[in-house]
Amino acid sequence: MTDSKKRYLQVPQGTEGVHVEEAYRHRRITQELLDQFVLWGYLPVETPVFDFYDIYEPLLHSTSRDVYRLIDREGDLLMLRSDITLFLAKQMGLWLREEELPARVCYGDTILRHQNVEDISKNEFFQIGAELIGKAGEPADLELLMLLSEIFSKLGLHPAVHLGSHQFLTTCLTELSDTELNRAVTFIRDRRDDSLRELLESKLSSRKTEVLTTLFSFIGTPREFERTVYSLGGELSQLELEELEYLSSLAEQLVELGFSPDLRIDLSEIGAQPYYTGIVFQAYLPGLDDAIASGGRYDKLLERFGFECPSVGFSMLLRKIEDLVDSSIGRLPKITKVEGAAFKEAFHRAQELRKKGEVAIL
Amino acid sequence: MSSRNATTAHNTDTAAVQEGPLTLALPKGRLFDQVQDFFLKKGLHFKFESRKLVAHDESGLLKIFLVKNADLPTYVHHGIAGLGICGEDVLFEEGKRFFRLRKFDFGSTSMCLAAKKGYTAPKKSRSLTVATKFPKFTLDYFHRRGHPIELIKLNGSVELAPILGLAPYIVDLVETGSTLKANNLEVVEVLQTIVVQLIANPSYYKLNYRRINQLLDMLNSHSKEERE
């Protein structure tokens, strides 16, 4: 290879080209999921590739360093689409009218994020998901989770879905300052039970500290969760208990409805993003180093864009799981090469095959 | 819908759970023998055959990889090993997110600021020139305290830096202090105690929490020998 060719073929970190069979499969899987969303009444929306940076900045937190920023000709700071949920929230704020609620939308598009050259584990270039906007409460949470279950069934995947509650966190830790709450969130998410216990002990009674530490480290089946709540319930306030009972009720109904993934109640699932307000969930598959889907309720997110209404949604990073998806989806069709004839004759024979839905080349 | 989705398994750890032993990465070097002794006391016996880097414990609970200390977080981050045991010093440098499931009593060291004997504590108003193998920890520590520093990254034998005049200060792990003493250096300030931790890849933990919790129970239990 010549030096100039080598130079032209260099690929910047964080970009990806997908070719032929792989690209075909990617598109078919995407289409399969979008078709499924439409069957449930979730219609597609397209978000802009870039937008003003400053309006999203407060929502980015630690991910702000991964965002590609650019300056337009007027000198405004822009960012490339790094998370469709955020861009979608603004679009909905611009587009939705009160009378159109509830709105069901879906998306599947590329995202652009900086990726550390030494860390290829977060190859995340394509995000697909759905949102139910303007509907609060159990029916909406159930609908969204059952849609997620249906999507996994379509893909032939059987993950574990861990369901938690951001609302329980904010209900039971009201005595903590903002800084302390942020520390508690880190300790809970990273399962640092000793550090959490130490922090809570400084604010709460030792019994309450023990109960909350046990609950935040809990992972188990819905039945195990019920037993745990039953045994510790006496130590909880009415509001705290209601939040946990809501999770139990949700889980029970999901099981009755035929929720296909393994369902676990996991109170350490409190959401990486501060905009979560209710249920939070993540899906995990063996062999993958990170969650494959995540979502939850964010009733305050659209408010930031001038449109006050509840919302629940999920998104998944499709590229990472495509190799695990049922191989019957997106299999390249057989290609027939029409040979041994004059072009005109071959062309007509190929057309005949194409009419029958077969792939023909000349 | 494929047949495997037709059945649900809500009360059992089935399809989403990885089969086989739990995978654990251990660091080569000073920590290894201490980990091996500790595990033996808890009834988990393993040994590596000569030059082999993979071993199983006798109960079949664990598959253990022996890796370079600084590479250990990388293996766990990518889920190659679901669990790992290492000092907080390498976790600081990697900066990746792990579950920190347990601290160990053994292997603790201190991250220290050291200088030639006779040096006084640095003045906060002046920029500090520091040579270290731990640039992320050092930058983070001093920046959080509003102390400007100039950093020189070294890969080893950091004690040479003050002696040869590369930097007046070093930040390094100090276990007994004998290396510092031998090079006529002394600790100016202990910056942080560095503890050995059991870490887990978050996704791996979520899928194998039952068995990992069983392992934690074993590690937390007191053996007959310890009770006596």
HADDOCK unambig.tbl for C-alpha pairs under 7 A between the chains (distance, minus, plus):
assign (segid A and resid 121 and name CA) (segid B and resid 78 and name CA) 6.29 0.50 0.50
assign (segid A and resid 153 and name CA) (segid B and resid 1 and name CA) 6.08 0.50 0.50
assign (segid A and resid 153 and name CA) (segid B and resid 5 and name CA) 6.05 0.50 0.50
assign (segid A and resid 154 and name CA) (segid B and resid 1 and name CA) 6.26 0.50 0.50
assign (segid A and resid 156 and name CA) (segid B and resid 2 and name CA) 6.22 0.50 0.50
assign (segid A and resid 158 and name CA) (segid B and resid 5 and name CA) 6.91 0.50 0.50
assign (segid A and resid 158 and name CA) (segid B and resid 15 and name CA) 6.62 0.50 0.50
assign (segid A and resid 158 and name CA) (segid B and resid 16 and name CA) 6.27 0.50 0.50
assign (segid A and resid 159 and name CA) (segid B and resid 16 and name CA) 5.18 0.50 0.50
assign (segid A and resid 160 and name CA) (segid B and resid 16 and name CA) 5.51 0.50 0.50
assign (segid A and resid 190 and name CA) (segid B and resid 98 and name CA) 6.52 0.50 0.50
assign (segid A and resid 190 and name CA) (segid B and resid 99 and name CA) 4.52 0.50 0.50
assign (segid A and resid 190 and name CA) (segid B and resid 100 and name CA) 6.39 0.50 0.50
assign (segid A and resid 191 and name CA) (segid B and resid 99 and name CA) 5.65 0.50 0.50
assign (segid A and resid 191 and name CA) (segid B and resid 100 and name CA) 6.36 0.50 0.50
assign (segid A and resid 191 and name CA) (segid B and resid 101 and name CA) 6.51 0.50 0.50
assign (segid A and resid 192 and name CA) (segid B and resid 100 and name CA) 5.67 0.50 0.50
assign (segid A and resid 192 and name CA) (segid B and resid 101 and name CA) 6.27 0.50 0.50
assign (segid A and resid 221 and name CA) (segid B and resid 10 and name CA) 6.61 0.50 0.50
assign (segid A and resid 221 and name CA) (segid B and resid 11 and name CA) 5.76 0.50 0.50
assign (segid A and resid 260 and name CA) (segid B and resid 5 and name CA) 6.12 0.50 0.50
assign (segid A and resid 260 and name CA) (segid B and resid 8 and name CA) 5.49 0.50 0.50
assign (segid A and resid 262 and name CA) (segid B and resid 9 and name CA) 6.00 0.50 0.50
assign (segid A and resid 262 and name CA) (segid B and resid 10 and name CA) 5.27 0.50 0.50
assign (segid A and resid 262 and name CA) (segid B and resid 16 and name CA) 6.91 0.50 0.50
assign (segid A and resid 263 and name CA) (segid B and resid 10 and name CA) 5.80 0.50 0.50
assign (segid A and resid 284 and name CA) (segid B and resid 203 and name CA) 6.28 0.50 0.50
assign (segid A and resid 284 and name CA) (segid B and resid 207 and name CA) 6.94 0.50 0.50
assign (segid A and resid 285 and name CA) (segid B and resid 16 and name CA) 6.18 0.50 0.50
assign (segid A and resid 286 and name CA) (segid B and resid 16 and name CA) 6.29 0.50 0.50
assign (segid A and resid 286 and name CA) (segid B and resid 17 and name CA) 6.55 0.50 0.50
assign (segid A and resid 286 and name CA) (segid B and resid 18 and name CA) 5.82 0.50 0.50
assign (segid A and resid 286 and name CA) (segid B and resid 207 and name CA) 6.92 0.50 0.50
assign (segid A and resid 289 and name CA) (segid B and resid 77 and name CA) 6.96 0.50 0.50
assign (segid A and resid 289 and name CA) (segid B and resid 78 and name CA) 5.42 0.50 0.50
assign (segid A and resid 289 and name CA) (segid B and resid 79 and name CA) 5.08 0.50 0.50
assign (segid A and resid 289 and name CA) (segid B and resid 203 and name CA) 5.88 0.50 0.50
assign (segid A and resid 290 and name CA) (segid B and resid 203 and name CA) 5.20 0.50 0.50
assign (segid A and resid 291 and name CA) (segid B and resid 203 and name CA) 6.16 0.50 0.50
